[in-house]
Amino acid sequence: MAEAEEHGQVVDEELDAEREARRQVALAQIRQWPDPVLRLRAHEVDGFDDDLKRLVGRLRRLMRDANGLGLAANQVGVLRRVFVFRLDEEEEGEPVAAVNPQIVDASAEREQEDEGCLSLRRVLVPVERHLSLTLEAQNEEGEPIRLELSGLDARVVQHELDHLDGVLILERTTPDARREALAQLRPDPILE
């Protein structure tokens, strides 16, 4: 029995190492602050073709491999109004693709929570967001979608929509948190 447990532990460690390697490869493909593309507004999508489907597939793979909750097209250098996100209750399900997304209704009630970002590694800052909202968009086939979202799902959608508008959590946080985040993002000095 000890041998089987030991063997199982080795397999788990190998899987964890493989998962971490995939995560690092995915993160290397995601644009990092201060990349200028992160500050640009993405363009509306007018063609629902194979290129769009490939982009959505790439976003889904990268988001999953990077252990993210959402990923916008400009985070991979593509200025198209597309993002993907994982619905909180469907942890194992296919991430939702939102093309030309719009928030058509949002609650007056807001909440401040800490947020991180795949393009701002090592940074966690408080951001105030609407508690619930209605999202209208199209999927990668061009079919309309309408989702009533709340909690974490609503927060993720607002975060990704900000990306498509060229807005980062650095602009949505408090001045003190922004200062601290920028200090974390600065490269370490090279000392000889």
Salt bridges, closest charged atoms under 4 A:
ASP16 OD1 - ARG19 NH2 3.78
GLU18 OE2 - ARG22 NH1 3.00
GLU20 OE2 - ARG23 NH1 3.49
ASP35 OD2 - ARG31 NH1 3.11
GLU44 OE2 - ARG81 NE 3.51
ASP51 OD1 - ARG54 NH2 2.35
ASP65 OD1 - ARG22 NE 3.70
GLU94 OE2 - ARG60 NE 3.30
GLU115 OE2 - ARG129 NE 2.85
GLU115 OE2 - ARG155 NH1 2.66
GLU115 OE1 - HIS159 ND1 2.77
GLU128 OE2 - ARG110 NE 2.82
GLU136 OE2 - ARG146 NH1 2.23
GLU140 OE2 - ARG60 NH1 2.99
GLU141 OE1 - LYS53 NZ 3.54
GLU148 OE2 - ARG146 NE 3.70
ASP162 OD2 - ARG129 NH1 2.73
ASP162 OD2 - ARG172 NE 2.80
ASP165 OD1 - ARG41 NE 3.63
ASP165 OD1 - ARG81 NH2 2.99
GLU171 OE2 - ARG39 NH1 2.58
GLU171 OE2 - ARG178 NH2 3.88
ASP176 OD1 - ARG179 NH2 2.24
